[in-house]
Amino acid sequence: MNDRIFIRGLSMHAYHGVMAHEAKVGQTFTIDLDLDIDLSDAARSDKVKDTVSYADVADCATEAFNARRFKLIEAAAGSIADAILAGFARVRSVAVTIHKPHAPIAATFSDVGVTIVRARQKPKP
């Protein structure tokens, strides 16, 4: 099954980063989410109960991203992925991309970020 739910461009201001000025001034981050989920029941039933609410997923990601100050966006992405897997039993795996377009890099660039992919652990036999 290759069904996916995606959310692109979830934007929020936060104070994540290693540098002291990042904690003080903050910056805008953009988050993309890709959820691997079987949507066959929802496609047949046309009922929200057979899928996951996009709004609830966005709220979950926002809450996890803002729960504490992260030094690394890798840790922030991991926290979001863990929260989505914990909160939505139908989601088999999730890819979380965090864009940090104003990272303190002494170079000209258009974007920098990380993508973390996490999946449910299969039970051991």
Protein Blocks (a to p, Z undefined) as FASTA:
>chain_A
ZZdcddehiacddfedjblklmmnopaddddddddddfklmmmnopaklmccfklmmmmm
mmmmmmpccfblklmmmmmmmmmmmmmmklmbdcdddddfkbccdbddfbdcdddddddd
dddZZ
